[in-house]
Structures are given as C-alpha cells and as structure tokens.
C-alpha cells in the first residue's frame, strides 16, 4: 500500500476496488494518501474518496481534471447528498494549492448576523462577544481553497462583500478599517438553481458570473447505478467491514432503489445494515424500512395496489430519507410545499 511521501505529495494510485479501511486522517491541507479513486483520468494525479465506475462520474472527473490545476473559481451543483464537497476536495488535491489549507463552510448553517464574521473574521471588540481577533474562513484559507457550501443561501449584503473580495482580492474584518490582501481560490456548491434565484432577485447576477467561471454538476445516485455497490463497499470499509457481504436480493434492491437522499442516504443504509446483520451478510430485512416499504411481492399479480397508495408510500420514504425536512422532500419530489402538506394530510 502506498502512503504519503515524506515530501508531503501524494502518489499516483492504480488500485483495485477494495482497500483495507483508511486509518490516516484527512487533514485540512491535503487529502488522505490511502483512499483511492478507481477512475484513471488525465489530470487527476492524486487520490480522493471518489467512486467513479459510472460513465456519468467518469465524465465529471475528466472535466474536474482539466480545471483542477487552474485558478478558476468553480460552482459545483447537485442534489443534497451527492458528494459535492468530495468533488471540491478532489479539485483542491489536484491543484497547485494542494499543500495549503482547504476550508469548508456551510453558508446555510449560520445565521445571517454571524455569517459575515465567520467568513471575513472580526477584530477584538467589534461586537458583543468578540473577545479576540479572528481570521475568518477566508483568512484561514489564505494560500489555499475555500468551499462555500449552499452558496444560494447567502444573504444579499454578504453577497456584495464577497463580490468585492473576488474583484480585488482584499477583505476587511468586521470592525476593521483597513482591508488585507488574501490569496484564496473560491469553490462554491449548491443544490439550488442559481439562475432561478437571479430571476427571483435573490442572488446577484454579477456575483454569479464571478463564481461560475467553471460549472461542475454532480449527478444524482439514481443516474450512476454502477457506483452503488462500490460505494456501499467503501462505506463498509469506513465502518470497519473491509469485505462487506450483501445477499443477492439486497444487491438487486440497492441497485434498483431511487436514492432520493443520494450517497448520504446510501451510507446510512449501509451502516443500518451492518448493525442488524451482526457480522453476517446484509439481507433485505437488514436495510432501513424506508428502502423496503414497497416489496417486490407487492407488484406481483393479485397484489396490485391503487396508484394513490404507492404514491403515499413513496412520499413517506422520501420524507424519511430527508429526515422529515419537508422543504427538501418537496424539492426532490418536484412538488410545492402545499401539495406535500396535502398528501401528508391524506396519509393520516
């Protein structure tokens, strides 16, 4: 097995699908030197925790390999749980900045009044509770890469300040009178349609063009079915099961499931299956109920059901996969919140 070299660089890996579980921690400045990428793609000379057996992911990696060595800002789009941060880390690990920090922040996870300080930093005494001076995410990432996850949720006032930073390369901490120069490559990620947000006047068009120099779209798991079982095995490795066993019917079910929660939902399903299999092969009964509500027998002759019943079960499964987040479930189902509420009301 190849490990990180003494000079800090990562070796080119040409590896089989399975490796022993990774024990080397992922650091801010670089990716793990053990976890592999199964795809051999021109331009990607360092490994990442990426499974790319499908043509859709191969195309994505080929595009990422072209832009990774450049300084171009990137917007990575894709449904929730598809692995947008993993792609961002892959780009960073294959750039000239790979020995410098990679810092990620979820814009949607922070209240608007704290977001400016989190991104740009603040000086001591700038506001109540500012007991010390901080660098902020951009300052921490100086010389490296920052990932702005859920960029579509950024408030307009912070959008304007980010635009000024992208235009001039200078940022001012909250409470500071002078700006400081920072060298940061900005990668953004979103599950929302930024063009639609622009049309709704919720996102600045000039900021969009600054951020979206290169667009990378991560396909949903339902469009990359050859990746399902390799991903399941990768999650098994992470959980200490290097040789994950799946029964034939469990494999068929995993490959045929729609995965509304994408790779994140698959990881949860594998963890659930390992817990209930108790060291044996994972069978269909060991998987979460949200995956197996509609059994194959229900489609057999004599057991056909009304469309409304099947629809209700699917709505419940999607809602469970989204951890009861109704807004996210409605987005995946491509229906309005009010329609989702009506369907849930008739389900009671």
ROLUM-74372 format. One record per residue (C-alpha): residue in three letters; x negated, y negated, z; chain; residue number from 0. Coordinates in nm, 2 decimals, m for minus. Layout:
// residues N
NODE   r      u      v      w c   k
NODE Ala      X      Y      Z A NUM
...
END
This chain:
// residues 348
NODE   r      u      v      w c   k
NODE Unk   0.00   0.00   0.00 A   0
NODE Unk  m0.13  m0.34  m0.09 A   1
NODE Unk  m0.13  m0.62   0.17 A   2
NODE Unk  m0.20  m0.99   0.17 A   3
NODE Unk  m0.56  m1.06   0.07 A   4
NODE Unk  m0.80  m1.23   0.30 A   5
NODE Unk  m0.78  m1.55   0.09 A   6
NODE Unk  m0.41  m1.57   0.15 A   7
NODE Unk  m0.30  m1.48  m0.20 A   8
NODE Unk  m0.05  m1.20  m0.28 A   9
NODE Unk  m0.14  m0.91  m0.50 A  10
NODE Unk   0.04  m0.82  m0.82 A  11
NODE Unk   0.26  m0.53  m0.73 A  12
NODE Unk   0.35  m0.24  m0.96 A  13
NODE Unk   0.56  m0.03  m0.72 A  14
NODE Unk   0.81   0.25  m0.71 A  15
NODE Unk   1.16   0.16  m0.60 A  16
NODE Unk   1.12   0.26  m0.23 A  17
NODE Unk   0.86   0.15   0.01 A  18
NODE Unk   0.83   0.20   0.39 A  19
NODE Unk   1.01  m0.07   0.59 A  20
NODE Unk   0.84  m0.40   0.58 A  21
NODE Unk   0.67  m0.48   0.91 A  22
NODE Unk   0.50  m0.80   0.80 A  23
NODE Unk   0.69  m1.12   0.90 A  24
NODE Unk   0.79  m1.37   0.63 A  25
NODE Unk   0.61  m1.69   0.70 A  26
NODE Unk   0.71  m2.04   0.60 A  27
NODE Unk   0.41  m2.09   0.38 A  28
NODE Unk   0.44  m1.77   0.17 A  29
NODE Unk   0.64  m1.46   0.12 A  30
NODE Unk   0.57  m1.11   0.26 A  31
NODE Unk   0.29  m0.93   0.08 A  32
NODE Unk   0.46  m0.59   0.11 A  33
NODE Unk   0.82  m0.63  m0.01 A  34
NODE Unk   0.83  m0.57  m0.38 A  35
NODE Unk   1.00  m0.69  m0.69 A  36
NODE Unk   1.09  m0.39  m0.92 A  37
NODE Unk   1.10  m0.61  m1.23 A  38
NODE Unk   0.79  m0.67  m1.43 A  39
NODE Unk   0.84  m1.02  m1.56 A  40
NODE Unk   0.59  m1.25  m1.73 A  41
NODE Unk   0.51  m1.54  m1.50 A  42
NODE Unk   0.61  m1.37  m1.17 A  43
NODE Unk   0.28  m1.27  m1.02 A  44
NODE Unk   0.39  m1.24  m0.66 A  45
NODE Unk   0.64  m1.01  m0.50 A  46
NODE Unk   0.96  m1.10  m0.33 A  47
NODE Unk   1.26  m0.93  m0.17 A  48
NODE Unk   1.43  m0.91  m0.50 A  49
NODE Unk   1.61  m0.61  m0.66 A  50
NODE Unk   1.64  m0.66  m1.04 A  51
NODE Unk   1.74  m0.33  m1.21 A  52
NODE Unk   2.03  m0.50  m1.39 A  53
NODE Unk   1.99  m0.69  m1.72 A  54
NODE Unk   2.16  m1.00  m1.55 A  55
NODE Unk   1.89  m1.02  m1.29 A  56
NODE Unk   1.61  m0.94  m1.53 A  57
NODE Unk   1.72  m1.25  m1.74 A  58
NODE Unk   1.73  m1.46  m1.42 A  59
NODE Unk   1.38  m1.36  m1.32 A  60
NODE Unk   1.25  m1.42  m1.67 A  61
NODE Unk   1.38  m1.77  m1.65 A  62
NODE Unk   1.25  m1.82  m1.30 A  63
NODE Unk   0.91  m1.70  m1.41 A  64
NODE Unk   0.89  m1.98  m1.67 A  65
NODE Unk   0.99  m2.26  m1.43 A  66
NODE Unk   0.82  m2.15  m1.11 A  67
NODE Unk   0.47  m2.28  m1.20 A  68
NODE Unk   0.61  m2.62  m1.29 A  69
NODE Unk   0.71  m2.91  m1.06 A  70
NODE Unk   1.06  m2.94  m1.20 A  71
NODE Unk   1.35  m2.97  m0.95 A  72
NODE Unk   1.59  m2.68  m0.97 A  73
NODE Unk   1.95  m2.62  m0.89 A  74
NODE Unk   2.04  m2.26  m0.80 A  75
NODE Unk   2.41  m2.18  m0.84 A  76
NODE Unk   2.60  m1.87  m0.74 A  77
NODE Unk   2.88  m1.74  m0.52 A  78
NODE Unk   2.83  m1.72  m0.15 A  79
NODE Unk   2.61  m1.42  m0.05 A  80
NODE Unk   2.44  m1.37  m0.39 A  81
NODE Unk   2.09  m1.44  m0.26 A  82
NODE Unk   2.02  m1.80  m0.38 A  83
NODE Unk   1.77  m1.86  m0.10 A  84
NODE Unk   1.58  m1.54  m0.20 A  85
NODE Unk   1.55  m1.68  m0.56 A  86
NODE Unk   1.43  m2.01  m0.42 A  87
NODE Unk   1.16  m1.83  m0.22 A  88
NODE Unk   1.06  m1.64  m0.53 A  89
NODE Unk   1.01  m1.96  m0.72 A  90
NODE Unk   0.81  m2.11  m0.43 A  91
NODE Unk   0.59  m1.80  m0.40 A  92
NODE Unk   0.51  m1.82  m0.77 A  93
NODE Unk   0.43  m2.19  m0.77 A  94
NODE Unk   0.10  m2.38  m0.71 A  95
NODE Unk   0.26  m2.47  m0.37 A  96
NODE Unk   0.28  m2.10  m0.25 A  97
NODE Unk   0.02  m2.16   0.03 A  98
NODE Unk   0.22  m2.46   0.16 A  99
NODE Unk   0.54  m2.47   0.36 A 100
NODE Unk   0.88  m2.35   0.24 A 101
NODE Unk   1.15  m2.52   0.45 A 102
NODE Unk   1.52  m2.45   0.40 A 103
NODE Unk   1.82  m2.64   0.55 A 104
NODE Unk   2.19  m2.58   0.51 A 105
NODE Unk   2.35  m2.91   0.44 A 106
NODE Unk   2.70  m2.79   0.53 A 107
NODE Unk   2.59  m2.66   0.87 A 108
NODE Unk   2.50  m3.01   1.00 A 109
NODE Unk   2.75  m3.29   1.09 A 110
NODE Unk   2.70  m3.60   0.88 A 111
NODE Unk   2.58  m3.81   1.17 A 112
NODE Unk   2.29  m3.57   1.22 A 113
NODE Unk   2.21  m3.48   0.86 A 114
NODE Unk   2.00  m3.79   0.79 A 115
NODE Unk   1.78  m3.74   1.09 A 116
NODE Unk   1.74  m3.37   1.01 A 117
NODE Unk   1.63  m3.44   0.65 A 118
NODE Unk   1.43  m3.76   0.69 A 119
NODE Unk   1.33  m3.75   1.06 A 120
NODE Unk   1.36  m4.02   1.31 A 121
NODE Unk   1.13  m4.23   1.54 A 122
NODE Unk   1.15  m4.22   1.92 A 123
NODE Unk   1.43  m4.44   2.05 A 124
NODE Unk   1.61  m4.47   1.71 A 125
NODE Unk   1.93  m4.35   1.87 A 126
NODE Unk   2.06  m4.20   2.20 A 127
NODE Unk   1.88  m3.87   2.25 A 128
NODE Unk   1.59  m3.95   2.02 A 129
NODE Unk   1.33  m3.87   2.28 A 130
NODE Unk   1.04  m3.82   2.04 A 131
NODE Unk   0.95  m3.89   1.68 A 132
NODE Unk   1.02  m3.61   1.43 A 133
NODE Unk   0.91  m3.54   1.07 A 134
NODE Unk   1.24  m3.41   0.94 A 135
NODE Unk   1.28  m3.13   0.69 A 136
NODE Unk   1.11  m3.33   0.41 A 137
NODE Unk   0.82  m3.42   0.63 A 138
NODE Unk   0.78  m3.06   0.74 A 139
NODE Unk   0.77  m2.95   0.38 A 140
NODE Unk   0.51  m3.21   0.27 A 141
NODE Unk   0.29  m3.04   0.00 A 142
NODE Unk   0.54  m2.75  m0.03 A 143
NODE Unk   0.90  m2.68  m0.12 A 144
NODE Unk   1.23  m2.77   0.04 A 145
NODE Unk   1.56  m2.59  m0.02 A 146
NODE Unk   1.87  m2.80   0.02 A 147
NODE Unk   2.14  m2.53   0.06 A 148
NODE Unk   2.50  m2.62  m0.01 A 149
NODE Unk   2.39  m2.95  m0.17 A 150
NODE Unk   2.75  m3.01  m0.28 A 151
NODE Unk   2.85  m3.08   0.08 A 152
NODE Unk   2.61  m3.37   0.12 A 153
NODE Unk   2.78  m3.70   0.22 A 154
NODE Unk   2.76  m3.99  m0.03 A 155
NODE Unk   2.54  m4.20   0.20 A 156
NODE Unk   2.28  m3.93   0.23 A 157
NODE Unk   2.31  m3.86  m0.14 A 158
NODE Unk   2.20  m4.22  m0.21 A 159
NODE Unk   1.90  m4.19   0.03 A 160
NODE Unk   1.79  m3.86  m0.13 A 161
NODE Unk   1.81  m4.02  m0.47 A 162
NODE Unk   1.58  m4.29  m0.37 A 163
NODE Unk   1.33  m4.03  m0.24 A 164
NODE Unk   1.35  m3.84  m0.57 A 165
NODE Unk   1.29  m4.15  m0.77 A 166
NODE Unk   1.00  m4.29  m0.57 A 167
NODE Unk   0.86  m4.01  m0.36 A 168
NODE Unk   0.90  m4.21  m0.04 A 169
NODE Unk   1.12  m4.15   0.26 A 170
NODE Unk   1.19  m4.36   0.57 A 171
NODE Unk   1.27  m4.20   0.90 A 172
NODE Unk   1.58  m4.32   1.09 A 173
NODE Unk   1.47  m4.62   1.29 A 174
NODE Unk   1.15  m4.68   1.09 A 175
NODE Unk   1.08  m4.99   0.89 A 176
NODE Unk   0.82  m4.85   0.66 A 177
NODE Unk   0.85  m4.56   0.42 A 178
NODE Unk   0.60  m4.28   0.40 A 179
NODE Unk   0.50  m4.10   0.08 A 180
NODE Unk   0.58  m3.73   0.07 A 181
NODE Unk   0.49  m3.47  m0.19 A 182
NODE Unk   0.78  m3.22  m0.19 A 183
NODE Unk   0.94  m3.01  m0.46 A 184
NODE Unk   1.31  m3.00  m0.42 A 185
NODE Unk   1.52  m2.69  m0.49 A 186
NODE Unk   1.90  m2.72  m0.43 A 187
NODE Unk   2.15  m2.44  m0.40 A 188
NODE Unk   2.53  m2.45  m0.42 A 189
NODE Unk   2.83  m2.22  m0.47 A 190
NODE Unk   3.04  m2.52  m0.59 A 191
NODE Unk   3.08  m2.67  m0.94 A 192
NODE Unk   2.88  m2.99  m0.91 A 193
NODE Unk   3.03  m3.12  m1.24 A 194
NODE Unk   3.37  m3.09  m1.09 A 195
NODE Unk   3.26  m3.27  m0.78 A 196
NODE Unk   3.12  m3.55  m1.00 A 197
NODE Unk   3.46  m3.57  m1.17 A 198
NODE Unk   3.62  m3.59  m0.83 A 199
NODE Unk   3.37  m3.87  m0.73 A 200
NODE Unk   3.24  m3.65  m0.45 A 201
NODE Unk   2.89  m3.62  m0.59 A 202
NODE Unk   2.67  m3.88  m0.76 A 203
NODE Unk   2.61  m3.82  m1.13 A 204
NODE Unk   2.26  m3.98  m1.12 A 205
NODE Unk   2.16  m3.75  m0.83 A 206
NODE Unk   2.29  m3.45  m1.02 A 207
NODE Unk   2.06  m3.53  m1.32 A 208
NODE Unk   1.76  m3.58  m1.08 A 209
NODE Unk   1.82  m3.24  m0.91 A 210
NODE Unk   1.94  m3.04  m1.20 A 211
NODE Unk   1.63  m3.05  m1.43 A 212
NODE Unk   1.65  m2.67  m1.44 A 213
NODE Unk   1.95  m2.46  m1.36 A 214
NODE Unk   1.93  m2.11  m1.24 A 215
NODE Unk   2.26  m1.91  m1.20 A 216
NODE Unk   2.25  m1.61  m0.97 A 217
NODE Unk   2.51  m1.35  m1.10 A 218
NODE Unk   2.76  m1.20  m0.85 A 219
NODE Unk   2.70  m0.85  m0.75 A 220
NODE Unk   3.00  m0.72  m0.95 A 221
NODE Unk   2.81  m0.82  m1.26 A 222
NODE Unk   2.49  m0.64  m1.16 A 223
NODE Unk   2.61  m0.30  m1.06 A 224
NODE Unk   2.28  m0.12  m1.13 A 225
NODE Unk   2.14  m0.32  m0.84 A 226
NODE Unk   2.40  m0.20  m0.58 A 227
NODE Unk   2.23   0.13  m0.48 A 228
NODE Unk   1.87  m0.01  m0.49 A 229
NODE Unk   1.99  m0.30  m0.27 A 230
NODE Unk   2.16  m0.05  m0.03 A 231
NODE Unk   1.83   0.14   0.00 A 232
NODE Unk   1.64  m0.19   0.06 A 233
NODE Unk   1.88  m0.28   0.34 A 234
NODE Unk   1.83   0.07   0.48 A 235
NODE Unk   1.46   0.01   0.49 A 236
NODE Unk   1.51  m0.31   0.68 A 237
NODE Unk   1.72  m0.12   0.93 A 238
NODE Unk   1.45   0.14   0.98 A 239
NODE Unk   1.60   0.41   0.75 A 240
NODE Unk   1.34   0.43   0.47 A 241
NODE Unk   1.52   0.72   0.30 A 242
NODE Unk   1.89   0.61   0.30 A 243
NODE Unk   2.12   0.90   0.22 A 244
NODE Unk   2.46   0.84   0.06 A 245
NODE Unk   2.72   1.10  m0.03 A 246
NODE Unk   2.82   1.12  m0.39 A 247
NODE Unk   3.16   0.97  m0.32 A 248
NODE Unk   3.01   0.69  m0.11 A 249
NODE Unk   2.77   0.61  m0.40 A 250
NODE Unk   3.06   0.60  m0.65 A 251
NODE Unk   3.26   0.38  m0.42 A 252
NODE Unk   2.98   0.13  m0.36 A 253
NODE Unk   2.90   0.11  m0.73 A 254
NODE Unk   3.27   0.05  m0.82 A 255
NODE Unk   3.36  m0.20  m0.54 A 256
NODE Unk   3.42  m0.56  m0.64 A 257
NODE Unk   3.20  m0.71  m0.36 A 258
NODE Unk   3.37  m1.04  m0.30 A 259
NODE Unk   3.11  m1.11  m0.04 A 260
NODE Unk   2.83  m1.01  m0.27 A 261
NODE Unk   2.49  m0.89  m0.15 A 262
NODE Unk   2.55  m1.02   0.21 A 263
NODE Unk   2.87  m0.80   0.23 A 264
NODE Unk   2.67  m0.50   0.10 A 265
NODE Unk   2.41  m0.55   0.37 A 266
NODE Unk   2.68  m0.55   0.63 A 267
NODE Unk   2.84  m0.24   0.48 A 268
NODE Unk   2.51  m0.05   0.49 A 269
NODE Unk   2.45  m0.15   0.85 A 270
NODE Unk   2.80  m0.03   0.94 A 271
NODE Unk   2.75   0.30   0.75 A 272
NODE Unk   2.42   0.37   0.92 A 273
NODE Unk   2.57   0.31   1.27 A 274
NODE Unk   2.86   0.55   1.21 A 275
NODE Unk   2.66   0.81   1.01 A 276
NODE Unk   2.44   0.87   1.32 A 277
NODE Unk   2.14   0.97   1.13 A 278
NODE Unk   2.32   1.17   0.86 A 279
NODE Unk   2.42   1.09   0.51 A 280
NODE Unk   2.66   0.79   0.48 A 281
NODE Unk   3.00   0.91   0.36 A 282
NODE Unk   3.31   0.71   0.26 A 283
NODE Unk   3.46   0.73   0.61 A 284
NODE Unk   3.15   0.57   0.75 A 285
NODE Unk   3.19   0.25   0.54 A 286
NODE Unk   3.39  m0.05   0.67 A 287
NODE Unk   3.77  m0.03   0.63 A 288
NODE Unk   3.77  m0.34   0.42 A 289
NODE Unk   3.59  m0.15   0.15 A 290
NODE Unk   3.81   0.16   0.16 A 291
NODE Unk   4.16   0.03   0.21 A 292
NODE Unk   4.26   0.14  m0.14 A 293
NODE Unk   4.16   0.50  m0.15 A 294
NODE Unk   4.12   0.68  m0.49 A 295
NODE Unk   4.41   0.91  m0.39 A 296
NODE Unk   4.64   0.61  m0.39 A 297
NODE Unk   4.61   0.58  m0.77 A 298
NODE Unk   4.70   0.95  m0.82 A 299
NODE Unk   5.03   1.04  m0.99 A 300
NODE Unk   5.32   1.03  m0.75 A 301
NODE Unk   5.14   0.79  m0.52 A 302
NODE Unk   5.16   0.48  m0.73 A 303
NODE Unk   5.25   0.16  m0.55 A 304
NODE Unk   5.40  m0.18  m0.63 A 305
NODE Unk   5.17  m0.44  m0.75 A 306
NODE Unk   5.26  m0.67  m0.45 A 307
NODE Unk   5.13  m0.40  m0.21 A 308
NODE Unk   4.80  m0.37  m0.40 A 309
NODE Unk   4.76  m0.75  m0.41 A 310
NODE Unk   4.82  m0.78  m0.04 A 311
NODE Unk   4.56  m0.52   0.04 A 312
NODE Unk   4.31  m0.70  m0.19 A 313
NODE Unk   4.38  m1.04  m0.03 A 314
NODE Unk   4.32  m0.88   0.32 A 315
NODE Unk   4.00  m0.72   0.20 A 316
NODE Unk   3.86  m1.05   0.06 A 317
NODE Unk   3.96  m1.24   0.37 A 318
NODE Unk   3.79  m0.98   0.59 A 319
NODE Unk   3.47  m1.00   0.37 A 320
NODE Unk   3.47  m1.38   0.42 A 321
NODE Unk   3.50  m1.34   0.80 A 322
NODE Unk   3.85  m1.49   0.79 A 323
NODE Unk   3.73  m1.81   0.62 A 324
NODE Unk   4.05  m1.89   0.43 A 325
NODE Unk   3.89  m2.17   0.21 A 326
NODE Unk   3.61  m1.93   0.10 A 327
NODE Unk   3.86  m1.65   0.04 A 328
NODE Unk   4.09  m1.88  m0.17 A 329
NODE Unk   3.78  m1.98  m0.38 A 330
NODE Unk   3.68  m1.62  m0.45 A 331
NODE Unk   4.04  m1.52  m0.54 A 332
NODE Unk   4.07  m1.84  m0.75 A 333
NODE Unk   4.39  m1.94  m0.59 A 334
NODE Unk   4.49  m2.25  m0.39 A 335
NODE Unk   4.49  m2.26  m0.01 A 336
NODE Unk   4.86  m2.30   0.00 A 337
NODE Unk   4.90  m1.99  m0.22 A 338
NODE Unk   4.68  m1.79   0.01 A 339
NODE Unk   4.88  m1.90   0.31 A 340
NODE Unk   5.20  m1.78   0.14 A 341
NODE Unk   5.05  m1.45   0.06 A 342
NODE Unk   4.93  m1.41   0.42 A 343
NODE Unk   5.27  m1.52   0.55 A 344
NODE Unk   5.45  m1.25   0.35 A 345
NODE Unk   5.20  m1.00   0.48 A 346
NODE Unk   5.32  m1.04   0.84 A 347
END
